[in-house]
Amino acid sequence: MKKSAFHTTLIALLAIGCGVALTACSDHSAPATTPAAQEQAQPGQTQPEQAQSAQAPQEAKEVVCFESRKGASEITQKEIEPGLLNVKCSPTTGAALWYGDPYQDTMPMGKMPLLDNIPDDKAVVRPRSEHLNLLPLCGTSCHNNTLPPDARVPPTLPKNNHPAPIPTMEGMLPEIANLQHGRGRIWCLECHHTTQRNMLVDHFGNPISFDQPQLLCGKCHGDKLRDWRDGIHGKRIGEFASDGKKRWFVCTECHNPHNVQDGERNRGFIQLQPELPPQLPHGMVDASHETRHPIAH
């Protein structure tokens, strides 16, 4: 009986061993596909093609976030050097949270009244004219300044500040059909040049670049221009020192000039969704150190 039981146990162990060996051999010859690989497998693909498709690296998705106003201040995330991104975007709102290079694609701001003492390389802005979709259409296709001076503007379009319906423009910019900027007291040619439609205009009829809208907005909003110039209003990034290099954000990067009241909210700025506060460094209990001034006074 003992001998028979021993033989039975030995046969069972051999059977289990053979089963394990067969499984290992089958696993080695035909690797199992993961659920992700099964999802990537296309109908009609052979097994080698499916395996190659599953192993192929997926292309990195382009990350674009906005800096101040969504739809008007987008920036594409990219590496400025290995491991260092130019900007970090919020996964919640898509807003820019942190800059690796605050001066990316900037140019000198240009001369501003009462700011003549700032060197050109210390105050920079990011040009927006190249990103304005309608500017090439309006400034080049329809108003290309190739006609004689007295016929530069097509006869059906306005030549003065008297309001009149412009179906073509209202079709492209529906918000100007009931322009809220100025609450009915101003019209298109208060801001846009009469003949150079790819330029803005000041009170004296001089053209202003779309990249320098603060020169236009200051015509009516002198108090806001003063606060913006002094660093109270608006946004700047760059060096902390008063004489350091900074990127200045211009008016239209935050405000929509055609819809400044923001519809029913009757406010001049669309509120941004608040972000969670940054996490304290490891081992720091609270941020009470921020309440202590480094210099006794």
C-alpha positions in Angstrom: 0.0 0.0 0.0 2.8 2.4 0.9 4.6 1.6 -2.3 1.4 2.2 -4.4 0.7 5.5 -2.6 4.3 6.6 -3.3 3.9 5.8 -7.0 0.6 7.7 -7.2 2.2 10.8 -5.5 5.2 10.7 -7.9 2.9 10.5 -11.0 0.9 13.5 -9.7 4.1 15.5 -9.1 5.4 14.7 -12.6 2.1 15.7 -14.1 2.2 19.1 -12.3 5.8 19.6 -13.4 4.9 18.9 -17.0 2.0 21.3 -16.9 4.2 24.1 -15.5 6.8 23.4 -18.2 4.2 23.5 -21.0 2.7 26.7 -19.6 6.2 28.3 -19.5 6.9 27.2 -23.0 3.6 28.5 -24.3 4.1 31.8 -22.5 7.6 32.2 -24.1 6.4 31.4 -27.6 3.2 33.5 -27.6 3.4 36.5 -25.2 0.0 37.5 -23.8 -1.4 40.9 -24.9 -2.2 43.4 -22.3 -5.6 45.2 -22.3 -3.8 48.4 -23.6 -2.3 46.4 -26.4 -5.7 44.8 -27.2 -7.2 48.2 -27.5 -4.5 49.4 -29.9 -4.8 46.3 -32.1 -6.6 47.2 -35.3 -9.0 44.9 -37.2 -7.2 42.9 -39.9 -3.8 43.2 -38.3 -1.7 40.0 -38.0 -0.4 39.1 -34.6 3.2 40.4 -35.3 1.7 43.6 -36.5 -0.4 43.9 -33.4 2.6 43.3 -31.2 4.6 45.9 -33.1 1.8 48.4 -32.8 1.5 47.8 -29.1 5.2 48.4 -28.6 5.4 51.5 -30.7 5.8 54.7 -28.6 2.8 57.0 -28.6 3.4 60.6 -29.8 3.4 63.1 -27.0 0.3 65.3 -27.0 0.9 69.0 -27.5 0.1 70.9 -24.3 -1.3 74.4 -24.7 -2.3 76.7 -21.8 -3.4 80.3 -21.5 -1.6 83.0 -19.6 -4.2 85.6 -18.9 -7.3 85.4 -21.1 -8.4 82.1 -22.6 -8.4 82.3 -26.4 -6.1 85.3 -26.5 -2.9 84.5 -24.6 -2.2 80.8 -25.4 1.3 79.4 -25.0 2.6 76.0 -26.2 4.6 74.0 -23.7 8.1 72.9 -24.9 11.5 72.2 -23.5 13.9 75.1 -23.5 16.7 72.7 -22.4 16.7 69.0 -21.4 14.4 68.6 -18.4 13.4 72.3 -18.3 10.0 73.3 -19.6 9.2 76.9 -20.8 5.9 76.9 -18.9 3.9 74.7 -16.5 0.1 74.4 -17.1 -2.6 73.8 -14.5 -4.3 70.4 -15.0 -7.5 71.9 -13.6 -8.0 75.2 -15.5 -5.3 75.1 -18.3 -3.8 78.3 -17.0 0.0 79.0 -16.9 1.3 78.4 -13.3 5.1 78.7 -13.7 7.6 79.9 -16.3 10.9 78.4 -17.1 11.6 81.3 -19.5 9.4 84.3 -18.9 10.9 86.2 -21.9 10.1 83.6 -24.5 9.2 85.2 -27.9 9.2 88.7 -26.5 10.3 92.1 -27.9 11.0 95.5 -26.4 7.8 97.2 -25.2 8.6 100.5 -26.9 8.5 104.0 -25.5 5.7 104.9 -23.0 4.9 108.3 -21.6 6.7 108.7 -18.2 8.6 105.4 -18.8 11.4 106.9 -20.9 14.0 105.9 -18.2 13.4 102.2 -18.7 15.9 100.7 -21.2 14.4 98.7 -24.1 15.8 95.4 -22.9 14.3 95.8 -19.4 10.6 96.0 -20.4 9.5 93.5 -22.9 6.1 92.3 -24.3 5.0 89.4 -26.3 3.7 90.5 -29.8 0.1 89.4 -30.5 -0.5 90.8 -34.0 0.9 87.6 -35.6 -1.7 85.6 -33.7 -4.8 87.7 -34.5 -6.8 85.8 -37.1 -8.7 88.7 -38.5 -5.8 91.1 -38.8 -4.3 89.7 -42.1 -7.8 89.5 -43.5 -8.9 93.0 -42.6 -5.5 94.7 -42.9 -4.3 93.0 -46.1 -7.0 91.3 -48.1 -9.6 94.1 -47.9 -7.6 97.1 -46.8 -4.1 96.6 -48.3 -3.4 100.3 -48.9 -2.6 99.7 -52.6 -5.3 102.0 -53.8 -5.0 105.8 -54.1 -5.0 107.7 -50.8 -8.6 108.9 -51.3 -9.9 105.4 -52.2 -8.1 103.1 -49.7 -11.3 102.2 -47.9 -13.9 100.5 -50.0 -16.9 102.8 -50.5 -19.3 100.5 -48.6 -17.3 100.7 -45.4 -17.3 103.5 -42.9 -14.9 106.5 -43.2 -16.0 108.4 -40.0 -17.2 107.9 -36.5 -20.9 107.8 -37.2 -22.2 104.4 -36.3 -23.6 102.3 -39.1 -24.3 98.5 -39.5 -21.4 96.5 -40.9 -22.8 93.1 -41.7 -19.5 91.6 -42.7 -17.8 92.5 -39.5 -20.7 91.6 -37.3 -20.7 88.2 -39.0 -17.0 87.7 -38.0 -17.4 89.4 -34.6 -21.0 89.0 -33.4 -20.3 90.9 -30.1 -19.8 94.2 -32.1 -23.4 94.1 -33.3 -24.3 95.5 -29.9 -20.9 96.9 -28.9 -20.7 97.3 -25.1 -17.4 99.1 -25.0 -18.2 102.7 -24.0 -21.9 101.8 -23.4 -22.9 103.2 -26.8 -20.7 106.3 -26.6 -17.9 105.2 -29.0 -17.7 103.2 -32.2 -15.2 101.3 -34.3 -13.1 104.1 -35.6 -12.5 105.5 -32.1 -9.9 102.7 -31.8 -9.2 101.5 -35.4 -7.3 103.7 -37.9 -9.5 105.2 -40.6 -7.4 104.1 -43.5 -4.8 101.7 -42.0 -7.1 99.0 -40.8 -4.2 96.9 -39.6 -3.4 99.6 -37.0 -5.0 101.2 -34.0 -5.2 105.0 -33.7 -4.5 107.7 -31.0 -6.4 111.0 -30.4 -4.2 112.8 -33.0 -4.9 110.2 -35.8 -1.5 108.6 -35.5 -1.3 104.8 -36.0 -0.7 102.5 -33.1 0.6 98.9 -33.4 -1.7 96.1 -32.2 1.3 95.0 -30.1 1.1 98.3 -28.1 -2.6 98.5 -27.2 -1.8 100.3 -23.9 -1.2 103.5 -25.9 -4.7 103.2 -27.2 -6.5 102.2 -24.0 -4.8 105.0 -22.1 -6.7 107.6 -24.2 -9.8 107.0 -22.1 -8.6 104.9 -19.2 -5.9 107.2 -17.8 -6.2 106.0 -14.2 -5.8 102.4 -15.2 -2.9 103.3 -17.4 -1.2 105.1 -14.5 -1.8 102.0 -12.2 -0.6 99.7 -14.9 2.5 101.8 -15.4 3.2 101.8 -11.7 2.8 98.0 -11.3 -0.5 98.2 -9.4 -2.8 97.1 -12.2 -2.1 94.2 -14.5 0.5 91.4 -14.6 4.2 91.2 -14.9 6.7 88.4 -14.6 10.5 88.3 -14.5 13.1 89.7 -12.1 11.9 91.0 -8.7 14.2 94.0 -8.5 12.7 97.3 -9.4 15.3 97.8 -12.1 15.3 94.2 -13.3 14.0 92.8 -16.6 10.3 92.1 -16.7 7.7 91.0 -19.2 4.7 93.3 -19.1 1.3 92.0 -20.1 -0.6 94.5 -22.2 -4.3 95.4 -21.9 -5.8 93.0 -24.5 -4.0 90.0 -23.0 -6.4 90.2 -20.1 -9.4 92.2 -21.4 -11.6 91.6 -24.5 -11.9 95.1 -26.0 -15.1 94.1 -27.9 -16.9 92.7 -24.8 -15.4 94.5 -21.9 -18.7 94.2 -19.9 -18.6 90.4 -20.3 -22.3 90.1 -21.1 -24.8 89.9 -18.3 -22.1 90.0 -15.6 -21.4 93.6 -16.5 -17.8 93.2 -15.4 -14.6 94.2 -17.2 -12.8 91.0 -16.5 -13.7 87.3 -16.6 -12.8 85.8 -13.3 -10.3 83.0 -13.3 -10.9 79.8 -11.4 -8.8 79.8 -8.2 -6.0 77.3 -7.8 -5.0 75.4 -4.7 -2.1 77.0 -2.7 1.3 75.6 -3.4 2.4 72.8 -1.1 4.9 73.6 1.7 8.3 72.1 1.5 8.8 68.7 3.3 9.2 69.2 7.0 7.7 72.7 7.1 4.6 72.8 9.4 3.2 76.2 8.3 4.1 79.4 6.5 4.4 81.7 9.5 7.9 82.7 8.3 6.1 84.8 5.7 4.7 87.1 8.4 8.1 88.0 9.7 9.8 90.9 8.0 13.5 90.2 7.4 14.5 93.8 8.5 13.5 95.2 11.8 11.4 98.3 11.5 
